[in-house]
């Protein structure tokens, strides 16, 4: 079975050096039933940058859903 990915844009509760958003890539190896965050993420200062990066990743990797 192929891994399934989802890319979540989250707003940080506390800014990290001016970065307000994070895009987390979560992976599922059971067909999308259970997702795990393995530390793959990137920080952004604006929501627009984060959304653009997440959309690029979604096109590269594909995804089953975008919800938490």
N, CA, C and O atoms as a GROMACS GRO file, in nm:
protein
  272
    1UNK      N    1   0.085  -0.118   0.000
    1UNK     CA    2   0.000   0.000   0.000
    1UNK      C    3   0.089   0.124   0.000
    1UNK      O    4   0.187   0.132   0.074
    2UNK      N    5   0.053   0.221  -0.083
    2UNK     CA    6   0.127   0.346  -0.093
    2UNK      C    7   0.094   0.437   0.025
    2UNK      O    8  -0.019   0.439   0.072
    3UNK      N    9   0.193   0.514   0.072
    3UNK     CA   10   0.162   0.612   0.177
    3UNK      C   11   0.068   0.720   0.124
    3UNK      O   12   0.070   0.753   0.006
    4UNK      N   13  -0.014   0.774   0.213
    4UNK     CA   14  -0.106   0.884   0.183
    4UNK      C   15  -0.061   1.003   0.266
    4UNK      O   16  -0.029   0.989   0.384
    5UNK      N   17  -0.059   1.121   0.206
    5UNK     CA   18  -0.013   1.241   0.274
    5UNK      C   19  -0.124   1.344   0.285
    5UNK      O   20  -0.215   1.348   0.203
    6UNK      N   21  -0.115   1.427   0.388
    6UNK     CA   22  -0.197   1.548   0.396
    6UNK      C   23  -0.108   1.659   0.449
    6UNK      O   24  -0.017   1.636   0.529
    7UNK      N   25  -0.136   1.779   0.403
    7UNK     CA   26  -0.052   1.896   0.433
    7UNK      C   27  -0.140   2.000   0.501
    7UNK      O   28  -0.228   2.059   0.439
    8UNK      N   29  -0.116   2.021   0.629
    8UNK     CA   30  -0.201   2.106   0.712
    8UNK      C   31  -0.134   2.240   0.739
    8UNK      O   32  -0.018   2.246   0.779
    9UNK      N   33  -0.209   2.348   0.717
    9UNK     CA   34  -0.164   2.483   0.750
    9UNK      C   35  -0.221   2.516   0.888
    9UNK      O   36  -0.342   2.512   0.908
   10UNK      N   37  -0.132   2.548   0.982
   10UNK     CA   38  -0.177   2.580   1.118
   10UNK      C   39  -0.118   2.714   1.161
   10UNK      O   40  -0.003   2.746   1.131
   11UNK      N   41  -0.201   2.791   1.232
   11UNK     CA   42  -0.152   2.917   1.288
   11UNK      C   43  -0.092   2.887   1.424
   11UNK      O   44  -0.150   2.815   1.505
   12UNK      N   45   0.027   2.942   1.448
   12UNK     CA   46   0.094   2.921   1.575
   12UNK      C   47   0.031   3.007   1.684
   12UNK      O   48  -0.009   3.120   1.657
   13UNK      N   49   0.022   2.955   1.803
   13UNK     CA   50  -0.030   3.032   1.916
   13UNK      C   51   0.072   3.133   1.966
   13UNK      O   52   0.037   3.239   2.018
   14UNK      N   53   0.199   3.098   1.951
   14UNK     CA   54   0.309   3.186   1.990
   14UNK      C   55   0.404   3.198   1.871
   14UNK      O   56   0.455   3.098   1.823
   15UNK      N   57   0.428   3.320   1.823
   15UNK     CA   58   0.518   3.338   1.709
   15UNK      C   59   0.658   3.285   1.741
   15UNK      O   60   0.707   3.297   1.853
   16UNK      N   61   0.722   3.228   1.640
   16UNK     CA   62   0.860   3.181   1.651
   16UNK      C   63   0.944   3.269   1.559
   16UNK      O   64   0.944   3.250   1.438
   17UNK      N   65   1.016   3.364   1.618
   17UNK     CA   66   1.101   3.456   1.542
   17UNK      C   67   1.024   3.524   1.428
   17UNK      O   68   1.078   3.542   1.319
   18UNK      N   69   0.899   3.561   1.454
   18UNK     CA   70   0.818   3.629   1.354
   18UNK      C   71   0.739   3.536   1.263
   18UNK      O   72   0.658   3.581   1.182
   19UNK      N   73   0.761   3.407   1.276
   19UNK     CA   74   0.687   3.311   1.195
   19UNK      C   75   0.555   3.279   1.264
   19UNK      O   76   0.552   3.241   1.381
   20UNK      N   77   0.446   3.295   1.190
   20UNK     CA   78   0.312   3.280   1.249
   20UNK      C   79   0.238   3.154   1.204
   20UNK      O   80   0.137   3.116   1.263
   21UNK      N   81   0.289   3.088   1.098
   21UNK     CA   82   0.219   2.972   1.041
   21UNK      C   83   0.316   2.858   1.019
   21UNK      O   84   0.436   2.878   0.999
   22UNK      N   85   0.263   2.737   1.023
   22UNK     CA   86   0.341   2.618   0.997
   22UNK      C   87   0.262   2.527   0.904
   22UNK      O   88   0.140   2.514   0.917
   23UNK      N   89   0.332   2.465   0.811
   23UNK     CA   90   0.271   2.363   0.726
   23UNK      C   91   0.330   2.230   0.771
   23UNK      O   92   0.451   2.208   0.762
   24UNK      N   93   0.244   2.141   0.817
   24UNK     CA   94   0.286   2.010   0.864
   24UNK      C   95   0.242   1.904   0.763
   24UNK      O   96   0.127   1.904   0.718
   25UNK      N   97   0.333   1.816   0.729
   25UNK     CA   98   0.302   1.703   0.642
   25UNK      C   99   0.280   1.582   0.730
   25UNK      O  100   0.369   1.540   0.804
   26UNK      N  101   0.162   1.525   0.721
   26UNK     CA  102   0.129   1.404   0.796
   26UNK      C  103   0.119   1.288   0.698
   26UNK      O  104   0.077   1.305   0.583
   27UNK      N  105   0.158   1.169   0.743
   27UNK     CA  106   0.164   1.051   0.658
   27UNK      C  107   0.078   0.940   0.714
   27UNK      O  108   0.071   0.920   0.836
   28UNK      N  109   0.012   0.868   0.625
   28UNK     CA  110  -0.067   0.750   0.662
   28UNK      C  111  -0.015   0.631   0.582
   28UNK      O  112   0.009   0.642   0.462
   29UNK      N  113   0.001   0.519   0.649
   29UNK     CA  114   0.041   0.397   0.579
   29UNK      C  115  -0.070   0.292   0.581
   29UNK      O  116  -0.049   0.178   0.541
   30UNK      N  117  -0.188   0.332   0.629
   30UNK     CA  118  -0.301   0.240   0.634
   30UNK      C  119  -0.418   0.288   0.548
   30UNK      O  120  -0.534   0.264   0.582
   31UNK      N  121  -0.386   0.356   0.438
   31UNK     CA  122  -0.490   0.398   0.346
   31UNK      C  123  -0.564   0.524   0.387
   31UNK      O  124  -0.671   0.551   0.332
   32UNK      N  125  -0.513   0.601   0.480
   32UNK     CA  126  -0.575   0.726   0.522
   32UNK      C  127  -0.660   0.716   0.646
   32UNK      O  128  -0.730   0.811   0.681
   33UNK      N  129  -0.655   0.602   0.715
   33UNK     CA  130  -0.731   0.588   0.839
   33UNK      C  131  -0.664   0.658   0.957
   33UNK      O  132  -0.730   0.721   1.038
   34UNK      N  133  -0.533   0.646   0.966
   34UNK     CA  134  -0.455   0.704   1.076
   34UNK      C  135  -0.340   0.785   1.017
   34UNK      O  136  -0.267   0.735   0.931
   35UNK      N  137  -0.324   0.910   1.062
   35UNK     CA  138  -0.215   0.994   1.014
   35UNK      C  139  -0.117   1.021   1.128
   35UNK      O  140  -0.156   1.033   1.245
   36UNK      N  141   0.010   1.030   1.092
   36UNK     CA  142   0.117   1.056   1.188
   36UNK      C  143   0.200   1.174   1.140
   36UNK      O  144   0.228   1.188   1.020
   37UNK      N  145   0.239   1.257   1.234
   37UNK     CA  146   0.329   1.368   1.204
   37UNK      C  147   0.470   1.323   1.241
   37UNK      O  148   0.498   1.296   1.358
   38UNK      N  149   0.557   1.316   1.142
   38UNK     CA  150   0.693   1.267   1.164
   38UNK      C  151   0.797   1.376   1.170
   38UNK      O  152   0.916   1.349   1.153
   39UNK      N  153   0.756   1.502   1.194
   39UNK     CA  154   0.852   1.610   1.208
   39UNK      C  155   0.879   1.685   1.080
   39UNK      O  156   0.964   1.774   1.077
   40UNK      N  157   0.809   1.652   0.972
   40UNK     CA  158   0.829   1.720   0.845
   40UNK      C  159   0.740   1.844   0.841
   40UNK      O  160   0.618   1.833   0.829
   41UNK      N  161   0.802   1.963   0.851
   41UNK     CA  162   0.725   2.087   0.853
   41UNK      C  163   0.810   2.203   0.803
   41UNK      O  164   0.932   2.192   0.787
   42UNK      N  165   0.742   2.314   0.780
   42UNK     CA  166   0.810   2.437   0.740
   42UNK      C  167   0.731   2.555   0.795
   42UNK      O  168   0.608   2.554   0.796
   43UNK      N  169   0.804   2.658   0.843
   43UNK     CA  170   0.742   2.777   0.903
   43UNK      C  171   0.732   2.890   0.803
   43UNK      O  172   0.815   2.902   0.713
   44UNK      N  173   0.627   2.975   0.819
   44UNK     CA  174   0.604   3.089   0.730
   44UNK      C  175   0.559   3.210   0.809
   44UNK      O  176   0.498   3.196   0.915
   45UNK      N  177   0.589   3.327   0.758
   45UNK     CA  178   0.550   3.451   0.823
   45UNK      C  179   0.405   3.490   0.790
   45UNK      O  180   0.337   3.552   0.872
   46UNK      N  181   0.358   3.456   0.670
   46UNK     CA  182   0.223   3.494   0.630
   46UNK      C  183   0.141   3.370   0.594
   46UNK      O  184   0.194   3.267   0.555
   47UNK      N  185   0.010   3.385   0.607
   47UNK     CA  186  -0.082   3.276   0.572
   47UNK      C  187  -0.078   3.248   0.422
   47UNK      O  188  -0.092   3.133   0.379
   48UNK      N  189  -0.060   3.352   0.342
   48UNK     CA  190  -0.055   3.335   0.197
   48UNK      C  191   0.064   3.248   0.156
   48UNK      O  192   0.050   3.160   0.071
   49UNK      N  193   0.181   3.274   0.217
   49UNK     CA  194   0.299   3.192   0.187
   49UNK      C  195   0.276   3.047   0.227
   49UNK      O  196   0.312   2.955   0.154
   50UNK      N  197   0.217   3.027   0.344
   50UNK     CA  198   0.192   2.892   0.393
   50UNK      C  199   0.094   2.818   0.302
   50UNK      O  200   0.116   2.701   0.269
   51UNK      N  201  -0.014   2.886   0.262
   51UNK     CA  202  -0.113   2.822   0.174
   51UNK      C  203  -0.053   2.789   0.038
   51UNK      O  204  -0.083   2.684  -0.019
   52UNK      N  205   0.030   2.876  -0.015
   52UNK     CA  206   0.094   2.851  -0.145
   52UNK      C  207   0.186   2.730  -0.136
   52UNK      O  208   0.186   2.645  -0.226
   53UNK      N  209   0.264   2.721  -0.030
   53UNK     CA  210   0.353   2.607  -0.012
   53UNK      C  211   0.274   2.477   0.003
   53UNK      O  212   0.308   2.376  -0.057
   54UNK      N  213   0.167   2.480   0.084
   54UNK     CA  214   0.085   2.361   0.106
   54UNK      C  215   0.021   2.316  -0.025
   54UNK      O  216   0.016   2.197  -0.054
   55UNK      N  217  -0.027   2.410  -0.104
   55UNK     CA  218  -0.090   2.375  -0.233
   55UNK      C  219   0.013   2.312  -0.328
   55UNK      O  220  -0.019   2.217  -0.399
   56UNK      N  221   0.135   2.366  -0.328
   56UNK     CA  222   0.242   2.308  -0.410
   56UNK      C  223   0.271   2.164  -0.367
   56UNK      O  224   0.289   2.076  -0.450
   57UNK      N  225   0.277   2.142  -0.236
   57UNK     CA  226   0.301   2.008  -0.183
   57UNK      C  227   0.186   1.913  -0.217
   57UNK      O  228   0.209   1.796  -0.248
   58UNK      N  229   0.065   1.963  -0.210
   58UNK     CA  230  -0.052   1.880  -0.243
   58UNK      C  231  -0.046   1.833  -0.388
   58UNK      O  232  -0.083   1.720  -0.419
   59UNK      N  233   0.000   1.921  -0.477
   59UNK     CA  234   0.013   1.884  -0.618
   59UNK      C  235   0.124   1.780  -0.636
   59UNK      O  236   0.111   1.687  -0.715
   60UNK      N  237   0.235   1.797  -0.562
   60UNK     CA  238   0.348   1.705  -0.572
   60UNK      C  239   0.317   1.568  -0.513
   60UNK      O  240   0.350   1.465  -0.572
   61UNK      N  241   0.255   1.567  -0.395
   61UNK     CA  242   0.233   1.443  -0.322
   61UNK      C  243   0.092   1.386  -0.338
   61UNK      O  244   0.074   1.264  -0.330
   62UNK      N  245  -0.005   1.472  -0.362
   62UNK     CA  246  -0.145   1.428  -0.357
   62UNK      C  247  -0.188   1.423  -0.212
   62UNK      O  248  -0.105   1.432  -0.122
   63UNK      N  249  -0.317   1.408  -0.189
   63UNK     CA  250  -0.368   1.406  -0.053
   63UNK      C  251  -0.510   1.351  -0.053
   63UNK      O  252  -0.578   1.356  -0.156
   64UNK      N  253  -0.555   1.300   0.061
   64UNK     CA  254  -0.692   1.248   0.069
   64UNK      C  255  -0.786   1.346   0.134
   64UNK      O  256  -0.903   1.353   0.095
   65UNK      N  257  -0.740   1.422   0.234
   65UNK     CA  258  -0.824   1.526   0.294
   65UNK      C  259  -0.734   1.627   0.363
   65UNK      O  260  -0.616   1.601   0.388
   66UNK      N  261  -0.790   1.741   0.394
   66UNK     CA  262  -0.713   1.851   0.452
   66UNK      C  263  -0.753   1.884   0.593
   66UNK      O  264  -0.710   1.987   0.646
   67UNK      N  265  -0.832   1.803   0.656
   67UNK     CA  266  -0.882   1.838   0.789
   67UNK      C  267  -0.788   1.789   0.898
   67UNK      O  268  -0.706   1.700   0.876
   68UNK      N  269  -0.801   1.850   1.016
   68UNK     CA  270  -0.722   1.808   1.132
   68UNK      C  271  -0.776   1.677   1.185
   68UNK      O  272  -0.724   1.624   1.283
   0.00000   0.00000   0.00000
